[in-house]
Amino acid sequence: MFFFMVQEAEAWILSQPNVLKVVGLKANLVPKCPANEISKPSSVLADVYRKSGKQYHKVSEFVKVFTLLDTQQLKSDFSEFRLLIEKLQ
């Protein structure tokens, strides 16, 4: 048995700002630094949504955007994502 908790998975979304364009958000509002250096990714993502005229809902909006992410890139960029996928397989 193991326990795995993901903290601020919104960093995964912020790491691929091109997907934000697909859902009608202003991707240029995403900080230019690496996503894993953003201290509160959920707050930053909520701010991008707000400034794009939308409201961020941690579950419903995350699910919409998460499905658009390049998982191979996530495995490369985030060791915790890669480990999660390995454990789930």
PLY file of the C-alpha trace (Angstrom):
ply
format ascii 1.0
element vertex 89
property float x
property float y
property float z
element edge 88
property int vertex1
property int vertex2
end_header
0.00 0.00 0.00
1.21 3.51 -0.70
-0.04 7.05 -0.34
0.60 9.70 -2.94
-0.56 13.27 -2.70
-0.18 15.83 -5.44
0.33 19.36 -4.22
-0.83 22.09 -6.55
-1.32 20.06 -9.73
-2.19 23.37 -11.39
1.57 23.70 -11.97
1.16 20.97 -14.58
-1.32 23.15 -16.46
0.83 26.26 -16.10
3.79 24.35 -17.53
1.91 24.02 -20.84
0.26 27.41 -21.41
-0.68 26.50 -24.99
-3.56 24.39 -23.62
-4.99 27.50 -21.96
-5.47 29.06 -25.40
-7.49 26.02 -26.45
-10.02 26.66 -23.65
-10.21 30.39 -24.40
-7.82 31.75 -21.78
-5.09 34.37 -22.13
-1.97 32.21 -22.05
0.25 35.31 -22.10
-0.75 35.89 -18.45
1.16 32.79 -17.32
4.47 33.67 -15.63
7.50 33.02 -17.84
9.38 31.15 -15.08
9.32 27.34 -14.82
5.97 26.21 -13.40
7.60 24.29 -10.56
9.01 27.60 -9.28
5.55 29.17 -8.84
4.72 29.15 -5.13
0.91 29.03 -5.44
0.03 27.63 -8.90
-3.68 27.38 -8.04
-3.80 31.11 -7.25
-1.92 31.99 -10.43
-4.21 29.82 -12.54
-7.31 31.29 -10.87
-5.94 34.76 -11.68
-5.42 33.80 -15.34
-9.04 32.60 -15.46
-10.31 35.78 -13.79
-8.36 38.07 -16.12
-9.69 36.02 -19.05
-13.26 36.65 -17.93
-13.84 33.17 -16.52
-13.95 31.52 -13.10
-11.62 28.69 -12.11
-13.19 25.71 -10.36
-10.54 23.39 -8.96
-12.33 20.23 -10.07
-14.45 20.94 -13.15
-12.02 23.27 -14.90
-8.95 21.23 -13.97
-10.48 18.13 -15.55
-11.25 20.01 -18.79
-7.73 21.35 -19.16
-5.82 18.35 -17.80
-7.05 16.11 -20.62
-5.36 18.44 -23.12
-1.90 18.21 -21.55
1.02 16.39 -23.17
1.61 13.63 -20.63
4.99 12.70 -22.07
6.14 16.27 -21.47
4.70 16.17 -17.94
6.67 12.99 -17.20
9.80 14.76 -18.35
9.14 18.03 -16.49
7.72 16.71 -13.20
9.22 13.69 -11.47
6.17 13.40 -9.20
3.90 13.06 -12.25
6.16 10.37 -13.71
6.21 8.51 -10.39
2.42 8.76 -10.08
1.93 7.23 -13.54
4.45 4.48 -12.78
2.65 3.59 -9.54
-0.76 3.60 -11.22
0.40 1.21 -13.94
0 1
1 2
2 3
3 4
4 5
5 6
6 7
7 8
8 9
9 10
10 11
11 12
12 13
13 14
14 15
15 16
16 17
17 18
18 19
19 20
20 21
21 22
22 23
23 24
24 25
25 26
26 27
27 28
28 29
29 30
30 31
31 32
32 33
33 34
34 35
35 36
36 37
37 38
38 39
39 40
40 41
41 42
42 43
43 44
44 45
45 46
46 47
47 48
48 49
49 50
50 51
51 52
52 53
53 54
54 55
55 56
56 57
57 58
58 59
59 60
60 61
61 62
62 63
63 64
64 65
65 66
66 67
67 68
68 69
69 70
70 71
71 72
72 73
73 74
74 75
75 76
76 77
77 78
78 79
79 80
80 81
81 82
82 83
83 84
84 85
85 86
86 87
87 88
